[in-house]
Amino acid sequence: MDDSRFLDCLAADYAALRQAAVAAEPTVPVPACPGWTMAGLVSHLGVTYLHKVVIMRTGEWPNDWPPPGTEQEPPLALLDRGYTELTAEFAARSPADPTPTWYEPDESVAFWIRRMAQETVIHRIDAQQAAAVPVAQIPDDLAVDGVDEVLNRMLAYGSVAWPEEFAEMKVEHLATGDAHDTIAVATQGTTWTVRPSPREVTVTDGSPDHPRALIEAAPDSLLRWLWGRAPQSSVQVTGDPAWATYLRNMIAAVTV
């Protein structure tokens, strides 16, 4: 996907999320985020947008966050302000411009364009589920990209970049320390091989031989399942279902 496509998806999902928020009471709970309300979800995304704006403008991670006053700002107004400032910042910069990110291999504006598109589509689903309105399907290209992001950048990279946190996460590991066991994740002709261990996770392209589990689904269903926004029945598991649950639990731990 190119950056203009990510920006188009960001715009569409922001609009759909906002529409769902308007259709629901601010106090309605968000099913996939226990303890959150619609108002909290909307405010969270608005503050997340503003956080990325500050990073790109200053070239630094803000020390005190969120800024004073945002808790008193009406959620929809905060969301709109965050989105307006975020998209204006993207428009004022080249995707190749350098900026701090949490992913060392890609410290560019393009990283945040992609990350905010993926962040928004997941929270759009949250808002539509909370509002009890039809949940729109994630476009195939965005969903396949999202699967790659969560496996490679969040799970695999996170396990190496923050080894102490990964080692301390509350997951009952099925894999041994040699990382010979594999899990295959497949959608729309693309397959990822996940090699977990209690110390780190590696992810490579292509199909492994004799995986512990093969997890397959359409792009929309697979991405939603990986993010805990769809039930186990939304994916097809060949092999040991405990290894599919193991993968899902690791992702849940590194994406909190």
N, C-alpha and C positions, 0 to 999 in steps of 0.2 A: 504494500500500500504506500502511496506517496502522501506527502504532508497535506496537500489540498483535500485528499479523500478523508484523512483523519479529521480535518477541520469541518468538512461537510457532516461527518458522522457526529462530531461534537455538537454542532448546531442543532441537528435533528433530535438528538437525545436530550439536550438541554431543554428544548421546546416541549418534548413529550413529558419529561419529568415535571416541568413547571405546570403543564396542563393537568397532570395527575394530582399534583399538590393542591391546585386550586379546587379540584373536584372533591377533596376530602377534608375532614376536620383536622386541624393542626395536631390534635391529641391522639389521632388514630395510631395504633402501634404498627411498627414495621416488622413483618413476620420473620425476615431473614436476619434481623439485627435486634436480638432481645434487649429490651430496655430503651430502645429508640422509639421516638414518635415521628410523625411526618415533619413536624416543625424542626425537630432535632436533625433529621436527615437533610432537610433543605438548608439549614444553617451550616451544617458540617460541609456540604459541598461548596457553599458560598465562601466559607473561610478557607477551604482547600484551594479554590481558585486564587484567592487573594494571596495566599502563602506563596504560590508559584510566581505571581506577579512581583512580589518583593524580592524573591531570589533572583529573577532575571534583571530587575532594575538595579539591585545593589551588588550583585555578584557574591552574596553571602547568605548563609542560612540565618534567619532571624532568631535571636536569642529568646525573646519573650513573645510567646504566641498562645492564643490569639491576641490581637491588639485590643486595648481598652475600648469599650463601647460596643463591640460587636455582639456581645450577649444581649444588649438591650435593643439592637436593631431588628426590626420585623424580619422574619425569616425570608420571605419572598423578596423583600427589598435588598437584603444581604446577598441572596442568590443572584439577583439581577445585576447588582453592582459588581460582584465578583466576576461574573461571566463577561460583562462589558469591559472591565479592566483587563481580564485575561486575554480576550480576543484582540483588544487594541494592542496589547503588548506583543502578541504573536504577529500582528500585522506590521508592527514597527520594526521587526527584526527578521533576519534571515534564519531559516531552520538550522543552518550550519553555524550560526553564531555560538560562541562558547558560553556556558552558564553552569553553575554547580548543579549536580544531580546526585542521587544516592547510588548511581550505577556508573562506576569508574570507566568502563569501556566506552561510554557515550555520554559525555558532558557537553551537551548541545541543546539548543532550543527545541530541536526535533524530538528529543527524548520527552520533553514535557508536552509537546503537541500529542504525541502518541499516548502518553500516560494519562493525560486528561480526557482524551477520547475514550480510553478503556475504563477509566474511573467513572465517567459519566454514564456509560451504557449500563454498567452494573447497578449504579444507584438509580438509574431510570427504571430498571426492573423492580428495584425495591419500592420505588414510589408507586408504580402501577399495581404491584401486589398489595401494598398498603391501602390504596384507594379502591381496591376490588374492581378495577377496570381491566379490559383485555390487555395482556402483556404482549407487546409487539415483538416480532422475531428479530433477533440480531442479524444484520446482513452477513452473508457467508464470509466475505473477505475480512470483515472486522472481527468476527468470531474466531476464525482460524488464526488471525494475528494475535488475538487475545489469549488463545491456548498457548501459543508459542511464548508470549510474554510471561504468563504465570508460571510455566514450566522452566523456562530458561533464566529469566531475569529475577523472578521472585524466589522460586524454590532452589534451583541449582546455584545461582549466584549468591543468593542470601545465605545458603548453607556454608559457603566459603568465606564470604565477606564478614559475616558475624558468627564465627564458629562457636563462641561461648553461648550466645543466645540459642543457636541451633541445638547445641548439645544439651541445653537446659529445657528445651521445649517438652511439654508433657505429652509425648507420643510413645506408645508401646511399639518398639521397633521389631519388625519381623525379619528384616535383612540382617546379615552378619557383617562383620567389619571389612570383609574383602570385596564387597560391592559386586559380587558375581551374579546375584539375583537381579532380574530385570522386570520392569513393567512396561508394556507397550500401550501407547495412547494414539488412537487413529481417528481421522476424520477426513472426508472428501479427498482421499488419495494421499494424504500426508500422515506420516507416522513418526512419533518421537519414542526413543528408547530412554527410559528412566532407570538409572542404577542407584538405588538408595543404600545408605549405610547409616549407622548411628553418628558418624562423624561428618559426612557430607553427602550430597546428591549430585550426580552428573547426569546431563541430558544430552543426547546426540540425535541427529536425524537418522531416519531409517528404521527398519524392523529388526528386532533381535531374534535370535534363535531360542525357542522354548521359553518364552516369558512366563513368569509366575501368573500373570493375568494380562489379557488383552482387553482394553477398554475402548469401545467404539460407539460413536453416535454422530448424528448430524452436527454441524458446527455450533449452531445455537444451543442445542441441548448439552453438548459436551462442555462448552464454556460455562454455561449456567451451573452445571453439576460441579465442575472444578471449583467454582466460587461459592458453592453451597446454596445456590438459588434454584435448584431442581433436585428431585428425589433420585434415589438410586435406580429406580425403574426407568429413568430417562436415558440411561446408557445400557449398552449390551456388554456384559462381562463374560469372556471365555477364560476358563481356568479357575483359580481360587479367588472367590469374591472377597476374601479377607485382605488380599493384596490391593484390591481396588479401594477398599475402605482405608487401608494403610496410606495409600497415596493421598486420598482426600484429607485424612487427618494431618498429614505433614503440611499440605497446602494451607489448611485452616490455621495451623500454628504459625506459619511464616507470613500470613496475610492479615493477622489481627491488627 
